[in-house]
Amino acid sequence: MKESTIKYGIMGGTFDPIHIGHLVLAEEVRNKLNLDKIIFIPSGNPPHKDSKNVTEPIHRYEMTLLATISNPNFEISSVEIDRTGKTYTVDTIKELRQKCKTNAEFYFITGADSILDLPNWKNVNELLHLCKFVAATRPGFKLKKMEEKIKELEELHNKNIYTIIVTALQISSTDIRNRIRDGHSVKYLLPESVEDYIYKNKLYFKKNYKECW
């Protein structure tokens, strides 16, 4: 008897910090594409970011774990932060395919900006054959430009790219870090457990931050 296909959504990102927008997006994609699981993968040493400006991997992993632990359909993997050197998506997908059963399908979830830059990714043609892509965007974000680029990529690689619009994506990790640095509230922008972790470990505060208790 043939085994049924297991469909995994891959949610990669620095998650610095993970917030409600990430969680809403993951659940939205899972429901719309009828996926079995969403695997959150905090990035290790991404080629497009200066590692000096990214919070230590262990903190980003712990925050992601805290944010996802209550959802039985969410899992977390340390595959990228365990890898030395620069981390590329194509290498991550290949490693996941080796670890998972042969009947697994992977749907890589990424933002609209990344889709527009997809031609510059490492081994993009191979990557598009290893997994399906899901482009997530917020309402009104360069939709025409994104649709044109997606159509161009689909025709070039003979692969379909899914598009999902999610309002909660207007929340950003950059804004959350700035709010904390400036002493503003971030309540309801991220899970309470993650907010507690940030304050407990004094993440994102100004260097001269001092406790008053």
Secondary structure by P-SEA (a helix, b strand, c coil): ccccbbbbbbbbcccccccaaaaaaaaaaaaaacccbbbbbcccccccccccccccaaaaaaaaaaaccccccbbbbcccccccccccaaaaaaaaaaaccccbbbbbbbcaaaaaacccccaaaaaaaabbbbbbbccccaaaaaaaaaaaaaaaccbbbbbbbbccccccaaaaaaaaaacccccccccaaaaaaaaaacccccccccccc
